[in-house]
Amino acid sequence: MNKKSVLPILIVLALAAAGGYLWNRNQSAPADATGLTLYGNVDLREVDLAFDSAEHVAQILVEEGDAVQAGQTLARLRSEKLGAGVAAAKAAVEAAAHALGRLEAGSRPQEIRIAQAQADALQAKARIAQISYARLKKLAPQKLTAAEDVDQAKASADAAEAEARAAMETFALALAGPRTEDIAQARAELAGRQAELALAQQQLDDATLRAPAAGIVRDRILEPGDMAGPQTPVLTLAMTEPLWVRVYVPGPQLGRVAPGMRAQVSTDSFPGKRYEAWVGFISPTAEFTPKNVETPDLRTRLVYQARVFLCDPRGELRLGMPATVTIPLDQAAPGGDSAPPCRKP
């Protein structure tokens, strides 16, 4: 091997050695002591809104891109049958309430007086029957009356006495009023009717679709006339709060980041603008760096997913927007509720 063929090999070896030295130096160099820069994407929660019952859609009150507030009405189902169900349940509750009220009120004074009068009349009848029997019984030894007439008088007196006793018991029941068991049953029936009314009213309320939180209507899936159901979303809502940037903290830097630490977020869409933010969550498990996330370290290094929550009072950030997170490392250790409030413009 001559010198000319050896020279290129020596040059390549020298360059490789120099590159390895520089790579090792960069890997072992201490991180910036004042701050940590992470890269990720804006993220938020999305919900698919659906009705709780199957019925045709009557109205869709929002369009894609509309900003809505918590509790705002978004859509309605046809509710004629549900309204009729509520009316029927109300009538049943009213009837049960009247039945209970009648039992709790007890016997009316007129009813008590009628029962007393009937008892008095039957007692008088029983006394007359007893007197008639006594007279015939005295005449029997003298053969002045037939034995059959005496027996008939005795039977009539016994029957009249029984009727008088029954009338007295009826009078006592009128004074005592309804049984406690009957009142308890009426109360239970009223409670059952009220539960049916509450269910019917809830079903009617569920025919109105309301926003669970503030957000932006992302998709309008159904239209008036479509059949809706619990498994058929009507709208997709992108919730504007909470809003965060999903980033990945390299393993060597994990000990320098803690939930509650203040941070700043910037995007390419708004150069020079900084959003207030704070570290809200750090995953307890490690993973490999996702392909679509850029970090200064090698992609084979283990990282920990983190959520950096931020304030966007003007609604400028969008789902999936690339963002840069800067966490100052010279700040005091967070304690308590250190998340900065989001100020509205």
C-alpha distance (Angstrom), angle and dihedral (degrees) to the residues before:
residue distance angle dihedral
M1 . . .
N2 3.82 . .
K3 3.78 127.4 .
K4 3.83 93.7 -103.9
S5 3.83 92.1 59.9
V6 3.81 93.5 44.7
L7 3.83 95.3 50.7
P8 3.85 97.5 68.7
I9 3.79 90.6 48.9
L10 3.80 91.3 52.5
I11 3.81 91.0 49.3
V12 3.84 91.8 52.3
L13 3.79 91.5 48.1
A14 3.79 91.0 49.7
L15 3.80 92.9 50.2
A16 3.82 91.2 48.0
A17 3.78 90.9 50.5
A18 3.80 91.5 49.5
G19 3.82 92.0 48.0
G20 3.80 91.5 49.5
Y21 3.79 90.4 50.5
L22 3.80 92.8 51.0
W23 3.84 92.4 46.0
N24 3.80 91.7 50.1
R25 3.80 90.0 47.7
N26 3.80 92.5 52.2
Q27 3.80 91.3 47.6
S28 3.79 94.6 50.8
A29 3.79 96.6 39.8
P30 3.81 113.0 113.1
A31 3.81 116.5 -105.0
D32 3.78 120.9 -109.5
A33 3.81 105.4 -73.1
T34 3.79 94.3 -150.9
G35 3.79 103.5 50.1
L36 3.79 148.9 1.9
T37 3.80 122.5 -137.2
L38 3.79 120.1 -155.0
Y39 3.79 132.4 177.8
G40 3.78 128.4 -144.0
N41 3.79 146.3 121.1
V42 3.78 135.3 -83.4
D43 3.79 111.6 -100.8
L44 3.80 136.4 -176.8
R45 3.78 140.9 165.6
E46 3.78 122.8 -86.8
V47 3.79 126.0 -164.6
D48 3.79 131.0 -165.3
L49 3.80 107.7 -138.2
A50 3.81 118.2 -148.3
F51 3.80 137.9 166.2
D52 3.79 119.4 -106.4
S53 3.81 94.8 -131.9
A54 3.78 136.9 44.0
E55 3.80 114.2 -105.1
H56 3.80 140.7 119.3
V57 3.80 117.6 -77.7
A58 3.79 112.2 -110.3
Q59 3.82 101.8 -178.6
I60 3.80 140.4 8.4
L61 3.80 106.6 -164.1
V62 3.82 100.9 -175.4
E63 3.77 138.0 58.1
E64 3.79 131.4 -144.8
G65 3.78 109.8 -77.6
D66 3.81 95.6 25.4
A67 3.78 116.4 138.8
V68 3.80 111.7 -131.7
Q69 3.79 134.9 -172.1
A70 3.78 129.6 -134.4
G71 3.80 110.6 -79.3
Q72 3.80 94.7 16.2
T73 3.82 114.9 144.5
L74 3.80 110.1 -111.9
A75 3.81 105.8 169.5
R76 3.80 143.1 -7.3
L77 3.79 137.0 -147.4
R78 3.79 126.6 -142.1
S79 3.80 102.6 -84.8
E80 3.82 107.1 -177.5
K81 3.81 94.4 110.0
L82 3.78 92.4 42.4
G83 3.80 91.0 50.8
A84 3.79 90.6 51.7
G85 3.79 89.6 50.8
V86 3.80 90.3 53.8
A87 3.81 91.4 49.8
A88 3.82 91.7 50.8
A89 3.80 91.5 48.0
K90 3.81 91.0 50.3
A91 3.81 90.9 52.2
A92 3.81 90.8 50.2
V93 3.81 90.7 50.6
E94 3.80 91.0 50.3
A95 3.81 92.3 50.5
A96 3.81 92.1 48.6
A97 3.80 90.9 47.7
H98 3.81 91.2 53.1
A99 3.81 91.5 48.7
L100 3.80 90.9 51.8
G101 3.79 91.9 45.9
R102 3.79 90.9 52.5
L103 3.80 91.4 53.3
E104 3.79 94.5 44.4
A105 3.81 91.4 50.0
G106 3.82 91.0 57.3
S107 3.79 125.4 -157.2
R108 3.78 118.9 -14.8
P109 3.84 118.0 -119.3
Q110 3.80 90.0 -112.9
E111 3.78 91.2 55.1
I112 3.79 91.0 50.8
R113 3.80 92.2 49.9
I114 3.81 91.6 48.5
A115 3.81 91.5 51.2
Q116 3.81 90.6 48.5
A117 3.82 92.3 49.1
Q118 3.80 91.8 49.9
A119 3.79 90.6 49.5
D120 3.81 91.8 50.0
A121 3.82 91.9 48.6
L122 3.78 93.5 50.6
Q123 3.77 92.0 46.4
A124 3.81 89.0 54.2
K125 3.79 90.2 48.4
A126 3.81 89.9 49.9
R127 3.80 91.1 52.0
I128 3.83 92.5 51.1
A129 3.81 90.3 48.3
Q130 3.79 90.3 49.8
I131 3.83 91.8 50.3
S132 3.80 91.5 49.5
Y133 3.77 91.1 51.0
A134 3.79 92.0 48.7
R135 3.83 91.9 52.8
L136 3.79 94.0 49.2
K137 3.76 90.8 46.4
K138 3.83 90.4 57.5
L139 3.81 91.7 50.7
A140 3.79 94.3 50.0
P141 3.87 96.8 79.7
Q142 3.79 90.2 53.0
K143 3.80 91.2 52.5
L144 3.82 88.9 -121.4
T145 3.81 92.7 129.2
A146 3.75 136.0 32.6
A147 3.79 120.0 -101.4
E148 3.78 89.3 -126.5
D149 3.82 90.7 60.2
V150 3.79 90.2 52.0
D151 3.79 91.8 50.8
Q152 3.79 91.0 47.2
A153 3.81 91.3 50.9
K154 3.80 91.0 50.0
A155 3.80 91.7 51.0
S156 3.80 91.7 48.6
A157 3.81 90.7 49.6
D158 3.83 91.7 50.0
A159 3.81 91.7 47.9
A160 3.79 92.5 48.8
E161 3.81 90.1 49.3
A162 3.80 91.0 52.1
E163 3.80 92.2 49.2
A164 3.80 89.8 50.3
R165 3.82 91.2 52.2
A166 3.82 91.0 48.8
A167 3.78 90.7 50.6
M168 3.81 90.6 51.3
E169 3.81 90.1 52.0
T170 3.81 90.1 49.9
F171 3.77 88.8 51.1
A172 3.83 90.2 50.6
L173 3.82 90.8 50.9
A174 3.78 90.5 51.1
L175 3.79 89.6 53.2
A176 3.83 93.1 46.5
G177 3.80 94.8 47.8
P178 3.85 127.0 -153.1
R179 3.79 122.1 -15.3
T180 3.80 117.4 -96.6
E181 3.81 89.1 -124.3
D182 3.81 90.6 58.2
I183 3.80 90.8 50.5
A184 3.82 90.9 48.6
Q185 3.81 90.3 50.4
A186 3.80 91.3 50.0
R187 3.80 90.2 50.1
A188 3.80 90.7 50.8
E189 3.80 91.1 49.6
L190 3.80 90.2 50.3
A191 3.81 90.6 50.0
G192 3.80 90.1 51.1
R193 3.81 91.7 50.7
Q194 3.79 90.4 48.5
A195 3.81 90.3 51.8
E196 3.81 89.6 51.3
L197 3.80 89.3 50.7
A198 3.81 91.4 49.7
L199 3.81 90.1 50.9
A200 3.80 92.5 48.3
Q201 3.81 90.8 47.5
Q202 3.80 91.1 49.2
Q203 3.79 90.8 50.9
L204 3.80 89.0 51.3
D205 3.81 90.9 48.8
D206 3.81 89.8 49.3
A207 3.79 88.4 59.9
T208 3.82 85.5 75.2
L209 3.81 115.1 71.8
R210 3.80 113.5 -147.9
A211 3.79 132.0 -175.0
P212 3.83 111.1 -100.8
A213 3.81 91.0 -153.2
A214 3.79 142.0 -7.6
G215 3.78 113.4 -67.9
I216 3.78 150.4 117.3
V217 3.80 124.0 -79.2
R218 3.78 103.6 -119.4
D219 3.81 103.0 174.8
R220 3.81 133.2 17.4
I221 3.78 101.8 -156.2
L222 3.81 105.0 170.3
E223 3.79 131.9 40.2
P224 3.83 133.3 -154.7
G225 3.79 109.4 -68.7
D226 3.81 94.9 30.2
M227 3.80 118.1 121.8
A228 3.80 110.1 -110.7
G229 3.78 127.8 -163.2
P230 3.80 142.9 163.4
Q231 3.81 91.0 -86.5
T232 3.81 95.3 44.5
P233 3.83 115.2 79.9
V234 3.78 116.7 -142.7
L235 3.81 100.1 -170.4
T236 3.79 138.4 7.0
L237 3.79 114.1 -136.8
A238 3.80 123.5 -161.5
M239 3.79 106.0 -153.2
T240 3.79 113.6 -136.7
E241 3.79 92.9 -155.5
P242 2.93 129.2 85.6
L243 3.79 98.6 30.8
W244 3.79 121.9 179.6
V245 3.79 145.3 164.4
R246 3.79 115.4 -121.7
V247 3.81 107.6 -138.7
Y248 3.79 136.3 163.5
V249 3.79 122.0 -128.5
P250 3.83 115.1 -149.6
G251 3.78 114.3 -121.7
P252 3.83 95.7 -115.5
Q253 3.84 89.9 55.1
L254 3.82 96.7 45.1
G255 3.80 94.0 95.7
R256 3.80 91.1 57.2
V257 3.81 96.1 56.4
A258 3.82 125.8 70.0
P259 3.80 134.9 171.7
G260 3.78 111.6 -89.5
M261 3.80 96.4 33.4
R262 3.80 114.5 138.5
A263 3.79 118.6 -113.8
Q264 3.78 143.1 169.9
V265 3.80 128.3 -130.6
S266 3.78 127.0 -155.3
T267 3.80 132.8 178.9
D268 3.78 136.9 -162.7
S269 3.79 89.9 -122.3
F270 3.83 92.2 64.9
P271 3.82 106.8 31.5
G272 3.76 114.7 -158.4
K273 3.81 94.4 13.8
R274 3.78 119.0 120.6
Y275 3.79 125.3 -161.3
E276 3.80 123.0 -152.5
A277 3.79 110.5 -114.2
W278 3.77 143.9 160.6
V279 3.79 137.0 -159.7
G280 3.77 106.5 -100.1
F281 3.79 106.3 168.4
I282 3.80 139.1 15.3
S283 3.77 119.2 -170.2
P284 3.82 115.6 -117.5
T285 3.82 91.2 -144.3
A286 3.78 130.4 66.0
E287 3.79 127.2 -128.2
F288 3.77 139.6 173.4
T289 3.78 117.7 -89.2
P290 3.83 111.0 -89.4
K291 3.78 115.8 -115.7
N292 3.81 94.5 -118.5
V293 3.82 95.8 53.6
E294 3.79 121.8 86.2
T295 3.80 120.3 -147.2
P296 3.76 131.1 163.2
D297 3.81 91.8 -117.8
L298 3.75 128.8 76.5
R299 3.79 116.1 -79.1
T300 3.78 92.1 -121.6
R301 3.80 90.8 66.0
L302 3.79 117.5 104.6
V303 3.79 115.9 -111.8
Y304 3.80 136.4 -174.4
Q305 3.77 122.1 -131.0
A306 3.79 114.9 -123.3
R307 3.77 135.9 -179.0
V308 3.76 117.7 -139.8
F309 3.80 107.6 -165.1
L310 3.77 117.9 -150.7
C311 3.79 143.3 -176.6
D312 3.79 118.5 -113.7
P313 3.83 104.4 172.6
R314 3.81 94.0 168.6
G315 3.80 96.3 47.8
E316 3.81 94.5 -121.8
L317 3.80 99.9 140.5
R318 3.78 123.7 83.7
L319 3.78 135.1 -158.2
G320 3.81 112.1 -83.2
M321 3.81 95.1 12.9
P322 3.85 111.0 150.6
A323 3.79 111.7 -114.5
T324 3.79 139.8 -178.7
V325 3.79 119.5 -138.1
T326 3.78 121.9 -157.6
I327 3.81 117.7 -167.4
P328 3.84 115.9 -170.9
L329 3.79 107.9 -137.8
D330 3.80 96.7 -162.8
Q331 3.84 93.9 71.4
A332 3.78 124.4 112.3
A333 3.78 119.2 -94.7
P334 3.81 109.8 -84.9
G335 3.78 119.0 -113.4
G336 3.80 132.8 -176.2
D337 3.77 118.7 -17.8
S338 3.78 100.0 -11.7
A339 3.80 97.4 159.0
P340 3.82 110.1 123.2
P341 3.80 115.1 -122.4
C342 3.78 117.1 -109.0
R343 3.80 108.1 -117.3
K344 3.79 118.3 -148.3
P345 3.82 117.4 -133.4
